[in-house]
Amino acid sequence: MLVRPAVWKRVFARSYARQVPLPASHAAPRPPNMSRDGLEGQLPIYPRTNVFGNPLAPAPTGSGPVTGFFRNGYCDASPADPASHTVAAVVTPKFLDFSKSRGNDLWSLFPSLRQSAAASSSQQSASPCVWCLCASRWYEALKASASHPDGEAIVPRVVLEATHERAPLDGRFDKSELERFAVGGDGTGTLNGGGGGGAAAGGAQGRGGGATGEKIGR
């Protein structure tokens, strides 16, 4: 059986393409504002800057699970994370109920909150649970609060110092809306006491884990 010359050309071209790397001019472009040394688990991350323009603080997870797209305790932003897990949100039972009603059940991550589901939704708890929430998920709760029976109680309060500067851009909302729901009530967005001590510990335990990141949507 004879093989036509055109077929041989295609086979040779494919074999050659697999062996010869693309020239530098054909390499994938680096995302804008990307730190040259910004890598986490070999995936690129944007500079760790919070909404104040200061160094991003680790999320004060308290007794909760290690959080972040990379499970390193930081609400990092990365082009590898299209869901943008960049909002350091104080998780409450009312928010978890709302999130479950929207198809994003996070209850299994917070067994301690399940045991006290009847507790107040205030951020002033003995050991607050902070989770790096998708920017769009946080904004979803904010928009829904206008017509929800529990009102703004379903909107997680925000630890601004641990919330990435890209959160408003990725979530398509204004920074002032985050500030309105900042913890503390003094505009600093700092979570004092309670889970503060667990922040660094949580970050250290999770550093370097989960190179593929969180399940999209959480």
C-alpha positions as CSV (number, residue, x, y, z in Angstrom):
1,M,0.0,0.0,0.0
2,L,1.4,3.3,-1.0
3,V,1.2,6.4,1.2
4,R,0.6,9.7,-0.5
5,P,3.4,12.3,-0.1
6,A,0.9,14.7,1.6
7,V,0.3,12.3,4.4
8,W,4.1,11.9,5.0
9,K,4.5,15.6,5.2
10,R,1.8,15.9,7.9
11,V,3.3,13.1,9.9
12,F,6.8,14.6,9.7
13,A,5.5,18.1,10.6
14,R,3.8,16.8,13.8
15,S,6.8,14.9,14.8
16,Y,9.1,17.9,14.3
17,A,6.7,20.2,16.3
18,R,6.8,17.9,19.3
19,Q,10.6,18.0,19.4
20,V,11.4,21.6,18.6
21,P,10.5,24.2,21.3
22,L,8.7,27.4,20.3
23,P,11.0,30.5,20.0
24,A,10.8,33.1,22.7
25,S,8.7,35.3,20.5
26,H,6.0,32.7,20.6
27,A,6.0,32.1,24.3
28,A,2.8,32.8,26.3
29,P,2.6,36.4,27.4
30,R,3.2,37.2,31.1
31,P,0.0,38.5,32.7
32,P,0.0,42.2,33.4
33,N,1.5,43.4,36.7
34,M,2.8,39.9,37.4
35,S,5.7,39.6,39.7
36,R,8.6,37.8,38.0
37,D,9.3,35.9,41.2
38,G,5.6,35.5,42.1
39,L,5.2,31.8,42.0
40,E,3.2,29.4,44.3
41,G,3.5,25.7,43.6
42,Q,4.9,26.7,40.2
43,L,1.8,28.7,39.4
44,P,2.0,32.5,39.0
45,I,0.5,34.9,41.6
46,Y,0.0,38.6,41.5
47,P,1.9,40.7,44.1
48,R,0.6,40.2,47.6
49,T,-1.0,43.6,48.1
50,N,-4.2,44.2,50.1
51,V,-6.9,46.7,49.4
52,F,-5.0,49.4,51.3
53,G,-2.0,49.0,49.0
54,N,0.0,47.4,51.9
55,P,1.5,43.9,52.1
56,L,-1.2,41.3,52.2
57,A,-1.7,39.8,55.7
58,P,-2.5,36.1,56.1
59,A,-6.1,35.3,56.7
60,P,-6.8,34.9,60.5
61,T,-8.4,31.5,60.2
62,G,-8.7,30.8,63.9
63,S,-10.0,27.3,64.5
64,G,-11.1,27.0,60.8
65,P,-9.4,25.2,58.0
66,V,-6.3,26.5,56.1
67,T,-7.7,28.6,53.4
68,G,-6.6,30.3,50.1
69,F,-6.7,29.0,46.5
70,F,-3.2,27.5,47.2
71,R,-4.1,26.4,50.7
72,N,-1.3,28.6,52.1
73,G,-3.3,30.9,54.4
74,Y,-3.3,33.8,52.0
75,C,-6.1,35.1,49.8
76,D,-3.7,35.2,46.9
77,A,-4.8,36.3,43.4
78,S,-3.6,34.3,40.4
79,P,-4.4,34.0,36.7
80,A,-4.6,30.3,37.5
81,D,-7.6,31.1,39.8
82,P,-10.4,32.5,37.6
83,A,-12.8,32.4,40.5
84,S,-10.6,34.9,42.5
85,H,-10.5,33.6,46.1
86,T,-9.4,37.0,47.3
87,V,-11.9,38.2,49.9
88,A,-11.0,37.3,53.5
89,A,-14.5,36.7,54.7
90,V,-15.7,36.0,58.2
91,V,-17.9,32.9,57.8
92,T,-21.2,32.7,59.7
93,P,-24.0,30.1,59.8
94,K,-26.4,32.5,58.0
95,F,-23.9,33.0,55.2
96,L,-23.3,29.3,54.9
97,D,-27.0,28.6,54.7
98,F,-27.3,31.3,51.9
99,S,-24.3,29.9,50.1
100,K,-25.8,26.4,50.2
101,S,-29.1,27.7,48.8
102,R,-27.1,29.0,45.8
103,G,-25.4,25.6,45.1
104,N,-22.1,26.3,47.0
105,D,-22.3,24.2,50.1
106,L,-19.4,25.0,52.4
107,W,-20.8,23.6,55.6
108,S,-18.6,20.6,55.7
109,L,-15.5,22.8,56.0
110,F,-16.8,24.4,59.3
111,P,-18.0,21.7,61.7
112,S,-17.6,24.0,64.6
113,L,-20.1,26.4,63.1
114,R,-22.5,23.6,62.3
115,Q,-22.6,22.8,66.1
116,S,-23.5,26.4,66.8
117,A,-25.7,27.2,63.8
118,A,-28.2,29.0,66.0
119,A,-25.5,31.5,67.2
120,S,-25.4,35.1,66.2
121,S,-24.1,36.0,62.7
122,S,-22.0,38.8,64.3
123,Q,-18.3,38.8,63.6
124,Q,-17.7,39.3,67.3
125,S,-17.3,35.6,68.2
126,A,-14.7,33.9,70.4
127,S,-12.9,32.2,67.4
128,P,-14.0,33.6,64.1
129,C,-13.6,31.5,61.0
130,V,-12.2,33.3,58.0
131,W,-12.3,31.9,54.5
132,C,-10.8,33.2,51.3
133,L,-14.1,33.5,49.4
134,C,-14.5,34.1,45.7
135,A,-15.0,37.8,45.0
136,S,-18.1,37.1,42.9
137,R,-19.6,34.9,45.7
138,W,-19.2,37.7,48.2
139,Y,-20.8,40.2,45.9
140,E,-23.6,37.6,45.2
141,A,-24.4,37.7,48.9
142,L,-24.3,41.5,49.0
143,K,-26.8,41.8,46.1
144,A,-29.1,39.1,47.5
145,S,-29.2,40.8,50.9
146,A,-31.5,43.5,49.5
147,S,-34.4,41.0,49.2
148,H,-33.3,38.2,51.6
149,P,-35.3,37.7,54.8
150,D,-32.1,37.9,56.9
151,G,-31.0,41.0,55.0
152,E,-27.3,42.0,55.4
153,A,-26.8,39.3,58.0
154,I,-26.0,36.9,55.1
155,V,-23.1,39.1,53.9
156,P,-19.8,38.1,55.4
157,R,-17.8,40.7,57.2
158,V,-14.4,41.3,55.6
159,V,-10.8,41.4,57.0
160,L,-9.5,44.1,54.8
161,E,-5.8,43.7,55.6
162,A,-6.1,40.1,54.4
163,T,-8.2,40.9,51.3
164,H,-6.3,41.1,48.0
165,E,-6.4,44.4,46.1
166,R,-7.8,42.6,43.0
167,A,-11.0,41.5,44.8
168,P,-13.1,44.6,43.7
169,L,-11.8,44.3,40.1
170,D,-12.4,40.6,39.8
171,G,-15.7,40.7,41.6
172,R,-16.9,43.8,39.7
173,F,-17.8,45.9,42.7
174,D,-16.5,49.0,44.4
175,K,-13.9,48.9,47.1
176,S,-16.2,51.1,49.3
177,E,-18.6,48.1,49.5
178,L,-15.9,46.0,51.1
179,E,-15.1,48.8,53.5
180,R,-18.8,49.0,54.5
181,F,-18.6,45.4,55.7
182,A,-15.2,45.6,57.3
183,V,-14.7,43.9,60.6
184,G,-13.9,46.0,63.6
185,G,-16.1,49.0,62.6
186,D,-13.1,51.4,62.7
187,G,-12.2,51.3,59.0
188,T,-9.0,49.3,59.6
189,G,-10.6,45.9,58.7
190,T,-8.4,44.2,61.3
191,L,-9.8,41.2,63.2
192,N,-8.6,41.7,66.8
193,G,-8.4,38.9,69.3
194,G,-10.0,35.5,68.8
195,G,-8.6,33.9,65.7
196,G,-5.8,36.4,65.2
197,G,-3.2,34.1,66.7
198,G,-4.1,31.3,64.3
199,A,-3.5,33.3,61.2
200,A,0.2,32.8,61.0
201,A,-0.1,29.2,62.1
202,G,-2.6,28.4,59.6
203,G,-0.5,30.0,56.8
204,A,2.6,28.1,57.9
205,Q,0.9,24.8,58.0
206,G,-0.6,25.2,54.6
207,R,2.3,26.8,52.8
208,G,3.3,24.9,49.7
209,G,0.2,22.6,49.7
210,G,-2.5,22.3,47.1
211,A,-0.7,23.3,44.0
212,T,-3.8,22.9,41.9
213,G,-5.7,25.2,44.2
214,E,-9.3,25.1,45.5
215,K,-12.3,23.6,43.8
216,I,-13.6,26.4,41.5
217,G,-16.6,28.2,43.0
218,R,-15.6,28.0,46.6
